[in-house]
């Protein structure tokens, strides 16, 4: 089963930028399809692989900071090729 996940990672501390960069770099290195925009990062791939990577990388990111939050949206389908039709 293919899924699409949208993540918005927000460390709640002054040195937030490096935490976000490190998190995105680890996602890029996973081999999954990763798309980024100024507001979020999207991850696409098979459910088990995506969730395994996210479980590891979210835990690691949270352990490396004092406070933070992560918004996550899951869609059951691969939406990586989506293009608006208007």
C-alpha positions in Angstrom: 0.0 0.0 0.0 1.4 3.4 -1.0 1.0 6.4 1.2 1.8 10.1 1.1 2.7 12.0 4.3 2.9 15.7 4.8 5.1 16.8 7.7 5.5 20.2 9.3 8.3 20.0 11.9 8.5 22.9 14.4 11.2 22.9 17.1 10.1 25.3 19.7 13.5 26.8 20.6 15.8 29.5 19.4 18.1 27.1 17.4 15.3 25.6 15.4 16.7 26.0 11.9 19.5 23.4 12.2 17.1 20.8 13.7 14.8 21.2 10.6 17.7 20.9 8.2 19.1 17.8 9.9 15.6 16.2 9.9 15.1 16.8 6.2 18.6 15.6 5.3 17.9 12.3 7.1 14.6 11.9 5.2 16.4 12.6 1.9 19.0 9.9 2.7 16.2 7.3 3.2 15.7 6.5 -0.4 12.1 7.5 -0.3 10.6 10.1 -2.5 10.8 13.4 -0.7 9.4 16.8 -1.9 9.8 20.0 0.0 8.2 23.4 0.0 8.6 26.4 2.4 5.8 25.1 4.6 6.2 21.4 4.7 8.0 18.2 3.6 6.2 15.4 1.8 7.3 11.8 2.0 6.0 9.1 -0.5 6.4 5.4 -0.6 5.2 2.0 0.7 3.4 2.3 4.1 5.8 0.0 6.0 8.9 1.7 4.7 7.7 5.2 5.2 6.5 4.6 8.7 9.7 2.8 9.7 11.8 5.8 8.5 9.5 8.3 10.2 9.4 6.4 13.5 13.2 6.4 13.6 13.8 9.9 12.4 11.1 11.6 14.4 12.3 9.9 17.6 15.9 11.0 16.8 14.9 14.6 16.1 12.8 14.8 19.3 15.7 13.4 21.4 18.0 16.1 20.0 15.9 19.1 21.0 14.3 20.4 24.2 10.8 21.2 22.8 9.1 20.7 19.5 6.0 19.6 17.6 5.3 17.8 14.4 2.2 18.0 12.4 1.6 15.0 10.2 -1.1 14.2 7.5 -1.4 10.7 6.0 -3.1 9.9 2.7 -3.6 6.4 1.4 -2.2 6.8 -2.1 0.9 8.1 -3.7 0.2 11.7 -4.5 3.8 12.6 -5.6 2.8 13.1 -9.3 -0.1 15.4 -8.4 -0.6 18.4 -10.7 -3.4 20.8 -10.4 -5.9 20.8 -13.3 -6.9 24.4 -13.3 
